[in-house]
């Protein structure tokens, strides 16, 4: 699958704008429609972001692509990369090292490194990516109404690999990815909540039958054990179901 680039026929007389210009809608619409279907059919966050990075390799001038997401505790996590090379680059930044991923996630803005041989902002990161053969980097924030949920990272072994059209395509891809990731996370959270309620209900039933408790008392027992042992209520319920015993305080 190849995504045609918009011809730069007006580069000499067009004013530079803050928003990247959109690629040719007629040429790119079918490809993004297919991506939308793939994201809709994806099961879970990991499958969703894998579809995004796979599409990025086909649509953009990059050798590697990856997605880092902001976890519930605020730290980045890496659910999908197209090559183990990216894992090393991401892990360095995620464990306290400086780099464009960290800045992009913090400032919610596109960050372009045209040529890593000329990059001076993050010396240690620059050395690492050059050792891995990376010469151009484009990090695009994944934004929703609630803020930045992650970063789409594009990496090329060529300097100055990302033209304005690539930025425009990456911008559209990031919008698709942002919505898809937020939806997948919401569905996973809802599924986890439903599962937790089922487990708590089963555990309450065991307590009610064994100790002749009503529903409110059974729930209070589970909640007290959860607080006393600093264990999630869901885990307390699972332990009771599996062992027929409550964890010791």
MARTOR-875785 format. One record per residue (C-alpha): residue number from 1; x, y, z. Coordinates in nm, 4 decimals, padded with zeros to 6 digits, always signed. Layout:
! MARTOR-875785
+-------+----------+----------+----------+
! torke !       xx !       yy !       zz !
+-------+----------+----------+----------+
!   NUM !        X !        Y !        Z !
...
+-------+----------+----------+----------+
***
This chain:
! MARTOR-875785
+-------+----------+----------+----------+
! torke !       xx !       yy !       zz !
+-------+----------+----------+----------+
!     1 ! +00.0000 ! +00.0000 ! +00.0000 !
!     2 ! +00.1524 ! +00.3360 ! -00.1031 !
!     3 ! +00.0196 ! +00.6748 ! -00.0087 !
!     4 ! +00.0807 ! +00.9277 ! -00.2862 !
!     5 ! +00.2435 ! +01.2536 ! -00.1901 !
!     6 ! +00.0943 ! +01.5909 ! -00.2742 !
!     7 ! +00.2903 ! +01.7553 ! -00.5542 !
!     8 ! +00.4757 ! +02.0596 ! -00.4265 !
!     9 ! +00.3858 ! +02.2720 ! -00.7270 !
!    10 ! +00.3200 ! +02.5843 ! -00.5201 !
!    11 ! +00.6261 ! +02.5712 ! -00.2925 !
!    12 ! +00.7717 ! +02.8956 ! -00.4255 !
!    13 ! +00.4639 ! +03.1130 ! -00.3901 !
!    14 ! +00.2813 ! +02.9639 ! -00.0903 !
!    15 ! +00.3087 ! +03.1272 ! +00.2503 !
!    16 ! +00.4353 ! +02.9121 ! +00.5380 !
!    17 ! +00.1572 ! +02.8405 ! +00.7874 !
!    18 ! +00.1600 ! +02.7034 ! +01.1428 !
!    19 ! -00.0448 ! +02.3999 ! +01.0379 !
!    20 ! +00.1045 ! +02.1512 ! +00.7929 !
!    21 ! -00.0648 ! +02.1496 ! +00.4553 !
!    22 ! -00.2921 ! +01.8543 ! +00.3919 !
!    23 ! -00.1903 ! +01.5843 ! +00.1441 !
!    24 ! -00.3967 ! +01.5365 ! -00.1697 !
!    25 ! -00.7351 ! +01.4308 ! -00.0354 !
!    26 ! -00.8310 ! +01.2387 ! -00.3487 !
!    27 ! -00.5125 ! +01.0322 ! -00.3385 !
!    28 ! -00.5014 ! +00.9736 ! +00.0382 !
!    29 ! -00.8666 ! +00.9342 ! +00.1356 !
!    30 ! -00.8930 ! +00.5639 ! +00.0471 !
!    31 ! -00.5812 ! +00.4775 ! +00.2432 !
!    32 ! -00.6969 ! +00.6598 ! +00.5550 !
!    33 ! -01.0424 ! +00.5058 ! +00.5164 !
!    34 ! -00.8781 ! +00.1631 ! +00.5260 !
!    35 ! -00.6799 ! +00.2640 ! +00.8324 !
!    36 ! -01.0000 ! +00.3783 ! +01.0053 !
!    37 ! -01.1539 ! +00.0380 ! +00.9435 !
!    38 ! -00.8446 ! -00.1389 ! +01.0751 !
!    39 ! -00.8445 ! +00.0726 ! +01.3893 !
!    40 ! -01.2162 ! +00.0146 ! +01.4379 !
!    41 ! -01.1684 ! -00.3622 ! +01.4099 !
!    42 ! -00.8617 ! -00.3718 ! +01.6357 !
!    43 ! -00.8989 ! -00.5464 ! +01.9712 !
!    44 ! -00.7362 ! -00.3538 ! +02.2522 !
!    45 ! -00.4755 ! -00.0806 ! +02.2745 !
!    46 ! -00.1783 ! -00.2890 ! +02.1611 !
!    47 ! -00.3453 ! -00.4057 ! +01.8413 !
!    48 ! -00.4637 ! -00.0510 ! +01.7765 !
!    49 ! -00.1204 ! +00.1077 ! +01.7982 !
!    50 ! +00.0359 ! -00.1783 ! +01.6012 !
!    51 ! -00.1977 ! -00.0916 ! +01.3141 !
!    52 ! -00.0856 ! +00.2712 ! +01.3421 !
!    53 ! +00.2880 ! +00.1975 ! +01.3230 !
!    54 ! +00.2409 ! -00.0520 ! +01.0396 !
!    55 ! +00.0512 ! +00.2128 ! +00.8435 !
!    56 ! +00.3214 ! +00.4696 ! +00.9169 !
!    57 ! +00.5867 ! +00.2510 ! +00.7536 !
!    58 ! +00.3789 ! +00.2241 ! +00.4380 !
!    59 ! +00.2660 ! +00.5854 ! +00.4202 !
!    60 ! +00.5730 ! +00.7811 ! +00.5265 !
!    61 ! +00.9401 ! +00.8128 ! +00.4431 !
!    62 ! +01.0649 ! +00.6294 ! +00.7525 !
!    63 ! +01.2559 ! +00.3120 ! +00.8348 !
!    64 ! +01.1129 ! +00.2685 ! +01.1856 !
!    65 ! +00.7965 ! +00.3765 ! +01.3650 !
!    66 ! +00.6740 ! +00.3455 ! +01.7212 !
!    67 ! +00.4137 ! +00.4677 ! +01.9672 !
!    68 ! +00.4781 ! +00.5633 ! +02.3284 !
!    69 ! +00.1698 ! +00.6131 ! +02.5451 !
!    70 ! +00.1281 ! +00.7978 ! +02.8717 !
!    71 ! +00.0470 ! +00.5404 ! +03.1397 !
!    72 ! -00.1982 ! +00.6008 ! +03.4224 !
!    73 ! +00.0882 ! +00.7070 ! +03.6520 !
!    74 ! +00.2088 ! +00.9625 ! +03.3959 !
!    75 ! +00.5137 ! +00.7704 ! +03.2769 !
!    76 ! +00.5548 ! +00.6691 ! +02.9119 !
!    77 ! +00.5082 ! +00.3087 ! +02.8061 !
!    78 ! +00.5872 ! +00.1524 ! +02.4687 !
!    79 ! +00.3043 ! -00.0688 ! +02.3389 !
!    80 ! +00.4211 ! -00.0987 ! +01.9775 !
!    81 ! +00.7381 ! -00.0588 ! +01.7706 !
!    82 ! +00.8266 ! -00.1833 ! +01.4242 !
!    83 ! +01.1827 ! -00.2774 ! +01.5202 !
!    84 ! +01.3729 ! -00.3530 ! +01.8445 !
!    85 ! +01.5965 ! -00.0571 ! +01.7580 !
!    86 ! +01.3185 ! +00.1745 ! +01.8745 !
!    87 ! +01.2792 ! -00.0019 ! +02.2058 !
!    88 ! +01.6340 ! +00.0951 ! +02.2995 !
!    89 ! +01.5769 ! +00.4564 ! +02.1928 !
!    90 ! +01.2489 ! +00.4779 ! +02.3853 !
!    91 ! +01.3785 ! +00.3023 ! +02.6974 !
!    92 ! +01.6648 ! +00.5497 ! +02.7289 !
!    93 ! +01.4240 ! +00.8445 ! +02.7330 !
!    94 ! +01.1666 ! +00.6696 ! +02.9525 !
!    95 ! +01.4225 ! +00.5942 ! +03.2255 !
!    96 ! +01.5259 ! +00.9551 ! +03.2761 !
!    97 ! +01.7203 ! +01.0428 ! +02.9631 !
!    98 ! +01.6440 ! +01.3580 ! +02.7695 !
!    99 ! +01.5220 ! +01.3479 ! +02.4120 !
!   100 ! +01.2531 ! +01.4625 ! +02.1699 !
!   101 ! +01.0007 ! +01.2025 ! +02.2933 !
!   102 ! +01.0059 ! +01.3509 ! +02.6432 !
!   103 ! +00.9770 ! +01.7071 ! +02.5141 !
!   104 ! +00.7027 ! +01.6219 ! +02.2651 !
!   105 ! +00.4938 ! +01.4512 ! +02.5335 !
!   106 ! +00.5477 ! +01.7363 ! +02.7790 !
!   107 ! +00.4884 ! +02.0275 ! +02.5399 !
!   108 ! +00.2196 ! +01.8662 ! +02.3190 !
!   109 ! +00.3872 ! +01.9876 ! +02.0001 !
!   110 ! +00.5371 ! +01.8289 ! +01.6914 !
!   111 ! +00.9132 ! +01.7940 ! +01.7220 !
!   112 ! +01.1354 ! +01.7490 ! +01.4163 !
!   113 ! +01.5040 ! +01.6579 ! +01.4178 !
!   114 ! +01.6056 ! +01.7036 ! +01.0518 !
!   115 ! +01.9611 ! +01.5734 ! +01.0923 !
!   116 ! +02.0888 ! +01.4075 ! +01.4099 !
!   117 ! +02.4483 ! +01.4857 ! +01.3116 !
!   118 ! +02.3651 ! +01.8541 ! +01.3653 !
!   119 ! +02.1457 ! +01.8068 ! +01.6747 !
!   120 ! +02.2863 ! +01.9651 ! +01.9947 !
!   121 ! +01.9910 ! +01.9733 ! +02.2373 !
!   122 ! +02.0253 ! +01.6182 ! +02.3694 !
!   123 ! +02.3891 ! +01.5036 ! +02.3319 !
!   124 ! +02.3545 ! +01.1589 ! +02.4899 !
!   125 ! +02.0338 ! +01.0786 ! +02.3019 !
!   126 ! +02.1914 ! +01.2005 ! +01.9780 !
!   127 ! +02.4899 ! +00.9713 ! +02.0233 !
!   128 ! +02.2634 ! +00.6734 ! +02.0850 !
!   129 ! +02.0440 ! +00.7282 ! +01.7792 !
!   130 ! +02.3458 ! +00.7903 ! +01.5575 !
!   131 ! +02.4998 ! +00.4652 ! +01.6810 !
!   132 ! +02.1776 ! +00.2967 ! +01.5689 !
!   133 ! +02.1953 ! +00.4588 ! +01.2256 !
!   134 ! +01.9060 ! +00.7045 ! +01.2736 !
!   135 ! +01.9542 ! +01.0422 ! +01.1043 !
!   136 ! +01.6032 ! +01.2001 ! +01.1044 !
!   137 ! +01.3314 ! +01.1932 ! +01.3701 !
!   138 ! +00.9737 ! +01.3219 ! +01.3661 !
!   139 ! +00.7763 ! +01.2974 ! +01.6906 !
!   140 ! +00.4051 ! +01.3785 ! +01.6694 !
!   141 ! +00.1893 ! +01.4117 ! +01.9845 !
!   142 ! -00.1275 ! +01.2053 ! +02.0079 !
!   143 ! -00.3830 ! +01.4531 ! +02.1402 !
!   144 ! -00.7374 ! +01.4235 ! +02.2721 !
!   145 ! -00.9590 ! +01.6716 ! +02.4520 !
!   146 ! -00.8109 ! +01.5489 ! +02.7794 !
!   147 ! -00.4515 ! +01.6171 ! +02.6720 !
!   148 ! -00.1626 ! +01.4189 ! +02.5262 !
!   149 ! -00.2121 ! +01.0425 ! +02.5389 !
!   150 ! +00.1169 ! +00.9583 ! +02.3710 !
!   151 ! +00.3628 ! +01.0192 ! +02.0906 !
!   152 ! +00.3956 ! +00.8752 ! +01.7418 !
!   153 ! +00.7664 ! +00.8513 ! +01.6577 !
!   154 ! +00.8996 ! +00.8261 ! +01.3022 !
!   155 ! +01.2657 ! +00.7481 ! +01.2360 !
!   156 ! +01.4681 ! +00.7517 ! +00.9149 !
!   157 ! +01.8239 ! +00.6470 ! +00.8343 !
!   158 ! +01.8447 ! +00.9405 ! +00.5924 !
!   159 ! +01.9020 ! +01.3040 ! +00.6942 !
!   160 ! +01.6289 ! +01.5560 ! +00.6117 !
!   161 ! +01.3931 ! +01.2684 ! +00.5372 !
!   162 ! +01.0690 ! +01.4331 ! +00.6459 !
!   163 ! +00.9287 ! +01.6903 ! +00.4032 !
!   164 ! +00.6243 ! +01.9107 ! +00.4759 !
!   165 ! +00.4001 ! +01.6503 ! +00.3093 !
!   166 ! +00.5298 ! +01.3862 ! +00.5507 !
!   167 ! +00.4468 ! +01.6145 ! +00.8418 !
!   168 ! +00.0959 ! +01.6637 ! +00.7026 !
!   169 ! +00.0391 ! +01.2903 ! +00.6661 !
!   170 ! +00.1823 ! +01.2254 ! +01.0138 !
!   171 ! -00.0496 ! +01.4941 ! +01.1527 !
!   172 ! -00.3564 ! +01.3198 ! +01.0051 !
!   173 ! -00.2311 ! +00.9784 ! +01.1168 !
!   174 ! -00.1811 ! +01.1098 ! +01.4703 !
!   175 ! -00.5409 ! +01.2354 ! +01.4788 !
!   176 ! -00.6704 ! +00.8925 ! +01.3760 !
!   177 ! -00.4421 ! +00.7253 ! +01.6281 !
!   178 ! -00.5411 ! +00.9585 ! +01.9131 !
!   179 ! -00.9111 ! +00.8831 ! +01.8768 !
!   180 ! -00.8512 ! +00.5109 ! +01.8294 !
!   181 ! -00.6225 ! +00.4813 ! +02.1328 !
!   182 ! -00.8610 ! +00.6773 ! +02.3553 !
!   183 ! -01.1510 ! +00.4572 ! +02.2424 !
!   184 ! -00.9546 ! +00.1346 ! +02.2925 !
!   185 ! -00.8461 ! +00.2422 ! +02.6399 !
!   186 ! -01.2006 ! +00.3354 ! +02.7356 !
!   187 ! -01.3290 ! -00.0025 ! +02.6169 !
!   188 ! -01.0555 ! -00.1849 ! +02.8069 !
!   189 ! -01.1333 ! +00.0126 ! +03.1231 !
!   190 ! -01.5044 ! -00.0615 ! +03.0899 !
!   191 ! -01.4336 ! -00.4314 ! +03.0371 !
!   192 ! -01.2064 ! -00.4344 ! +03.3422 !
!   193 ! -01.4727 ! -00.2594 ! +03.5510 !
!   194 ! -01.7385 ! -00.5104 ! +03.4454 !
!   195 ! -01.5029 ! -00.7980 ! +03.5225 !
!   196 ! -01.4215 ! -00.6514 ! +03.8635 !
!   197 ! -01.7918 ! -00.6143 ! +03.9495 !
!   198 ! -01.8506 ! -00.9763 ! +03.8555 !
!   199 ! -01.5635 ! -01.0942 ! +04.0745 !
!   200 ! -01.6778 ! -00.8839 ! +04.3698 !
!   201 ! -02.0320 ! -01.0174 ! +04.3271 !
!   202 ! -01.9093 ! -01.3786 ! +04.3298 !
!   203 ! -01.6942 ! -01.3133 ! +04.6365 !
!   204 ! -01.9862 ! -01.1497 ! +04.8162 !
!   205 ! -02.1988 ! -01.4545 ! +04.7381 !
!   206 ! -01.9404 ! -01.6815 ! +04.8986 !
!   207 ! -01.9328 ! -01.4696 ! +05.2145 !
!   208 ! -02.3108 ! -01.4436 ! +05.2293 !
!   209 ! -02.3521 ! -01.8197 ! +05.2054 !
!   210 ! -02.0690 ! -01.9133 ! +05.4398 !
!   211 ! -02.1327 ! -01.6555 ! +05.7149 !
!   212 ! -02.5028 ! -01.5835 ! +05.6630 !
!   213 ! -02.4375 ! -01.2185 ! +05.5801 !
!   214 ! -02.6503 ! -00.9819 ! +05.3819 !
!   215 ! -02.5091 ! -00.8075 ! +05.0740 !
!   216 ! -02.4052 ! -00.4873 ! +05.2516 !
!   217 ! -02.2182 ! -00.6736 ! +05.5254 !
!   218 ! -02.0449 ! -00.8983 ! +05.2745 !
!   219 ! -01.9263 ! -00.5975 ! +05.0756 !
!   220 ! -01.8048 ! -00.4272 ! +05.3959 !
!   221 ! -01.5959 ! -00.7344 ! +05.4775 !
!   222 ! -01.4309 ! -00.7288 ! +05.1340 !
!   223 ! -01.3697 ! -00.3551 ! +05.1567 !
!   224 ! -01.2141 ! -00.3843 ! +05.5030 !
!   225 ! -00.9766 ! -00.6599 ! +05.3897 !
!   226 ! -00.8877 ! -00.4501 ! +05.0880 !
!   227 ! -00.7990 ! -00.1506 ! +05.3054 !
!   228 ! -00.6219 ! -00.3512 ! +05.5783 !
!   229 ! -00.3995 ! -00.5361 ! +05.3312 !
!   230 ! -00.3570 ! -00.2459 ! +05.0863 !
!   231 ! -00.4883 ! -00.4748 ! +04.8115 !
!   232 ! -00.7225 ! -00.3814 ! +04.5308 !
!   233 ! -01.0810 ! -00.4883 ! +04.5945 !
!   234 ! -01.0784 ! -00.6868 ! +04.2710 !
!   235 ! -00.7695 ! -00.8810 ! +04.3846 !
!   236 ! -00.9219 ! -00.9525 ! +04.7253 !
!   237 ! -01.2314 ! -01.0892 ! +04.5518 !
!   238 ! -01.0220 ! -01.3008 ! +04.3140 !
!   239 ! -00.8230 ! -01.4452 ! +04.6057 !
!   240 ! -01.1405 ! -01.5359 ! +04.7913 !
!   241 ! -01.2870 ! -01.7051 ! +04.4816 !
!   242 ! -00.9676 ! -01.9002 ! +04.4118 !
!   243 ! -00.8844 ! -02.0101 ! +04.7672 !
!   244 ! -01.2143 ! -01.9683 ! +04.9530 !
!   245 ! -01.0077 ! -01.7727 ! +05.2055 !
!   246 ! -00.9510 ! -01.4012 ! +05.2585 !
!   247 ! -00.5934 ! -01.2670 ! +05.2593 !
!   248 ! -00.4430 ! -01.2145 ! +05.6017 !
!   249 ! -00.4189 ! -00.8614 ! +05.7318 !
+-------+----------+----------+----------+
***
